Amino acid sequence: MMQNQNLTSPLDALDTAKRIVIKVGSALLFDEASGGAKQDWMQGLARDISALQASGKDVILVSSGSIALGRRLLGLPLGRIRLEEKQAAAAAGQVALVQAWSDVLAKHDLKSAQILLAPDDTETRRRHLNARATMNTLLALNVIPVVNENDTITTYEIRYGDNDRLAARVAGMVGADLLVLLSDVDGLYTASPHRNPDARHIEHIEQITTDILAMGGGTDTDFASGGMATKLAAAQLATQAGVTMMICDGRAEQPLSALRSGAKSSLFHAKLNPMAARQNWIAGTLDPKGSVSVDAGALKALQAGKSLLPAGIISVSGQFERGDVISVESASGEEIARGLTHYSHAETDRIKGQKSAAFQQLVGFEGRAELIHADDLVLLD
């Protein structure tokens, strides 16, 4: 993963990032005249995504648009509609949305997969681990995950949520280096450029202060659920997770190529890289729910940067569930590491000292080979 501290330009951010999350809003994707998706614009972004993947980068697409597409498919009126009608529109529109992305990406020999998330899926550690593992597997298979909020079963998120913040949560969850928010404005201004011709563009934001937050504005379309205020909230989430964030004008036919040609943007700088931010989160902000002690072989493997396998566990203490933080101790009782466990305390007790081939018989399902994956483990000083 790249180091975020020394970026000097949007081009630098794009070139050095290894894993990029791109967020597309409804206002960019939805064609009010036809009531469908903007196929030509989607093709242009697909060309940009294809170029990124060809250069060895992982790309995740967070796309709004299901409600906007679905309300036209169902003949629902413009303007305000009831919550249950929004959910129905999301259900119908999500089919059209994912099919549209699948079609345009396939024309560039790109495979895609649909992932529907709600905030609980990124914030509850058990669901966080599941979603993260799924997206990492898809990326390893050169598949583009197409993520949207699960609006068909949520209520609060439709009324108050937005995909800017969901994209920031996803970027932090998968350890992305860069989050790109494609918007109808080319970055952050001191005031709304739509209303104030004297508004000044801000290219680099090193720290999100109260003055920066005060620059957030409202929403300008019927279909968008976020404005600059939600983008600034997303920037807070992203940079705290070690993810650099960019706001740029997405209306160009190939918006990422436009950046390479000198298009303006605003870059929000993260102070830590994603791995360091995640390690700080695990080591310092989460309370261990239990512990395991390990043998000398497992200790040596951990010190070499390997995952913790159940075969090296000697004993289990405490009451913990999958996704909880637990301590890893040496045989003498010294705490040497902390990490997110893939098994509960009862399951860990059954598989301690065992090889993965025996897990299904011992716990009733074919679980992961690791108790704690190396990416979810931090050694303590």
N, C-alpha and C positions, 0 to 999 in steps of 0.2 A: 504494500500500500504506500501511496505517496505521503510525503511530509507536507502539511498544509501551510506552514508558517512563512514560506518564502515566495509565495505566488506574487507575480507582478502584473498579470494581465489575464483576461478571460481565455485567451489562446493558451497561455501557460497552464491554466487550470484544466482545460480540456486535454492538453497533450500529456500532462503528468498523471492524470487520474487513471486508475486501473479499473475502478468500478463506479459507474455513473447511474444515477436515478434521474429520469426525465419526467416532469409532470406536465400534463396537457389539460387545459381547462375547457369547459363546455363552450365558451365564447369563441375559442379558436377552432374547435372541431365541428360545431353544429352550424348548418346552413339554414338560416331562417326562411329563405326564399323557397327552397325545395323541401324543407322539413327533414332532411337527411344529413348524413355526414359529408364533409368536404373531402371528397376522394382525392382530388388533385393535391390538396395541401397535405393530406395524410401520406400520399406517395412521396412527396418531397421530404417529409420527416423520416419516412422509412429509408430513403436513400442515405440520409445522414446517419441513421442508426446502423445501417449496413456498413458504412465506412468505419464507424467506431468499432464494430465487432471485428471487422477485417483487420484492424490494427491491434487486435488482441485484448480489447476492453470488454468487460461485462456491462450489459445495459439492462436496466429495469425500467419499464414504462408504467407510470401511474396516470391513468386516463379517466377523466370525468366524461359525462355525456350521456349516460344511460337514461336519466330522467328526461332530458331534453329530447332525445330520440324517441323514447317510449310514449311521451304524451302525444306526439304527433301520430304515432302508430295506432294509439288507442282513441284518437279523436278528442282528446281532452283540450279544453280551451286554454288560451294564453292567459297570463296573469296568475293570480293566486289560485291554487287548488288545494283540496283537503289532503291531510297527511296520508290517509289510506290510498288516495289517488296517486300521490307521489310514489308510494311503495309499489303500486300496480304498474306505474310507468317505468319504474326502475327495473322491475322484473321483465317487462316486455323489451325495454330498451337495451338491457344488458346483453341480450342475445344478438341484437343488431350491432352493438358496439364491439363486442369481441369478434364477431364475424368480420366486421369491416377491418379491424386491425390484423386479423389472421390473413385476410386476402391481400392486403397491401404489403405486409411483411413477407408473405410467401413469394411474391413476385421478385423478391431479392434473395430468395432461397433461405429465408430466415424462418425458423420454427418459433411458435409462440404458445403460451399457456395462460389460462385465466386463473387469477387468484383474487378472491373476494375477502376483504378484511374489515373488521370493526376495531375501534380503539382498544377494546379488551384483548384482541388477538396480538397486539404489539406490546401491551403493558402488563398483562398477566404472564408471569415467567414461563409457565408450562406451555401456553399457547405460543408465546414468543419463540420458544425453542423449536416447536413444531413448524411454525411458519418460516423461521429462519433456515431450518434444515431443508425444507422443501424448496425454497428459493435458491439456496446454495447448490442443491442437486440439479435444478433446472439450468442454472448458469454453467455448471460443470459440463452439462450436455449441450451447451451452445444454444439454449432456448431463451427467448425473450419473455420473461414474466410480464403479463399485462395485469396490473393491479387496479382494483377499484374498491370503493367503500361498499360494504354489504347493505345497501339501502333497502333491500326488500324485507329485512327482518328487524332493522334498527328503527328507532323513532327519534331519539334525541339527536343522533348524528345528522339526520336529514334536515332537521329544523335549525341546528346550530353548527353542524360539522362542516368540514371542507377538506378537499383533497390536497391542499397545500400542506396542512399539518399532518395528514396521513402520509404524504410523500416524505416528510421530514422524519416521521417515526420509522418508516420503512428503510430510509437511508441509514439511520442509526442502527437499526436492527441487523442489517446485512453488512455493516461496516463499509459503507460506500465512502469514497473519497470526495465525491462531488454530487450535489443536488442542483439540477437546472430547472427553474420554474419558468416555463414559457407563458408569457403574459401578453396583454394588449398594450403594454407600456415597456419602454426599454430600460427599466430600472427604477431605483428609488429617487424621488425628487423631494425637495424641501417643502413642496406643496403639490397639490394635484395639477399636473400639466394640462389636463382637460379643462380646468377652470381658471388657472392662473398662468398667464403667459410669461411671468417673471420667475416661475419655479426653476430652481437650479438642480441639475442632475448630480448625483453623488456616485462616483465610480467605485470607491473602496470604502468599506465599513469595517473597521478593525474591532470595534466594540459596539454592542447594541445598548445604547444609553436611553434614558428617559426622553431625551431630545429626539433621538432617532425614532423611538416608538410613537412619539407625538406626530410624526409625519405620515402615519397611516391614514388612509382614506376609506371611502365606502365602496359599494358595488355599483357598477354602471349598466348591468344587463339583467334581464329577467331570469336568465338561466344560470348565471354564475352565483356561487354561494360564498365566494371570498373576494376581498378587496386587498389593498395594500396592507391593511392591518393584519389580516390573516397571514400574509406573506412574511411580515415581520415576526409574527408569532412562530411561523415555521422556521425562520432564520434562528430564533432563539433555541428551538429544539435541536436543529441540525448542528449548529456550531458547538453546543454543549456536548453533543455526541461525537465531536471531532470531525464533522462533515462541513466542508466549505460549501456555501450556497451561492448560486447566481440567479439573478432575475434578468431576463432579456425579452426582447420583443419577439414573439413567436409567429407573427403574421406573415413573415417572409416565406417564400415557397420552400426553402431549405434553411430554417432558422439557425441551425448550428453552423452551417457553411457561411451564413451571413456574418456570424461572429468572427470567422477567420478572415472575412473581407473588411473587418473594421467596424462592424455594428456595435453600438453602445450597449453596456450592461452595467449592473451593479454587483460587486463581488463582496460577500460577507465572509470574512476570514475566520477560520477555526484556529484556536490556540494550540490544540493537541491533534495528533492524528487519530483516526478511528480506533486503532488497537489500544493506544494509551488511554483514551477516554473510556473504553469498555473496561479495561483493567482497573482504572480508578473506581468505576461504578461497582465492580464486583468486590474489590478489596476494601473500599472505604465507605460505601453508602448502604450496603446490604448486611443485615445481621445473620450470621450463620445459624441454621436451625438444627444442626447436628454435626457429627464428625465421623471420619473413618481413619483408621491407622493403617499404614502400609509397610511392606517389607523393604529390605535394602534394594532389591532389584527395581521395584516400582519407584523408589526415591531417586535412584540413578536415572531412570527414564524421564521422570518429571524434570529433573535438573538439565536434561538434554533437550527439553522442549517438547516431549512426547505427551500423549494423552494418558489419563489414568485408566487402566484396565482393571476389571474386577478381580482378575487372577492375582494381582498384587496386594489385595486388601486382606488385612489380618482380622480386624474387628470393626464393629459399627456401633455408634452411640447416638442417642437423641431421636426425636420424632421429626422426620422431614419427608416432603413429597417431591415428586418430579418437578424440576424447575427451581427448587430452593437452593440457596447458597449453603454449602457445607464446608467445614474445615477439613484439611488433610494434614494428618499428624504422622510423625515418625514413630517407630516402635517404642521410643523412649518418651513419647508424649509431647514433643515439641511441634508447634504448629508451623508447617512449612509452606502451605498453599491454601487458597480458597477457590471455589468454583461452583458452577451451576450443575447440579446432578441430573442425570437422565433417568434415575430410578428412585423410588421411595425407600425409606429406611427398611421396611419389611422385605422388599425385593432385593435390596443391596445385601441384606443379611443372608438371603438364600443363595445369591450368586457369588459371594465373596470366595476367593480362592479358586474360582471355576473358569474354564474356557468358554468362549461365546457359543460353541456348539451345544452346550448343555443348558443355555438360558431358557429356551422355549419350554423344555420339560420342567424347569425349576420355577418359572414365574408365569407360565401359561401363554406367553406370546414371544415372538421373535423380536427382541429388542435390539438396541444399538450395542455395538461391540465395546464402547467406552462407557465408563461410569461418568467421567468428566472429559469432554473433548478439550484438546489443547487450546482452542480458540476461546473457551469458556473458563479457563483456569489461569490464575495469576500466582506466581511465586512470591512469597513474602520475604522481606529483607531480614 
